């Protein structure tokens, strides 16, 4: 598994997971705040 050596720009899968999780949590909070304002 030396694919990382050929593509150093590609972020690791763990970073993507954390990024997606953060975006999902942010979206959930935004939706909940929107629902509370109504």
N, C-alpha and C positions, 0 to 999 in steps of 0.2 A: 504494500500500500504506500506508494510514493507519489500519489496524485497531488499532495500538498506541496511537494517541491516544484512541480510544474506550474501550479497556480497559487502563488503566495497571497494573491489579492482576496481569494475566496475566504470569507469568515467561517469559522467552525460551526457545526450544527448546533452546538450548545448556545452559541451567541444568538443564532436565529431563534431558537426556542425561547430564550429569555426575552428577545425583542417582541416576538409574537405574543408572549404571555403578558408583557407590559401593555401592549396595544389593546389586547382583549380586555384587560382590567380597566384601562382608561375608558374604553368604549362602554363597558358595563356601568361604570360610575356616571358617565355622561347621560346614559339612558335613564338611570335611576333618578338623577337630579332632574332631568326633563320631566319624568313622570310625577315627581313630587311637586313641581311648580304648577302643574295643571290642576 
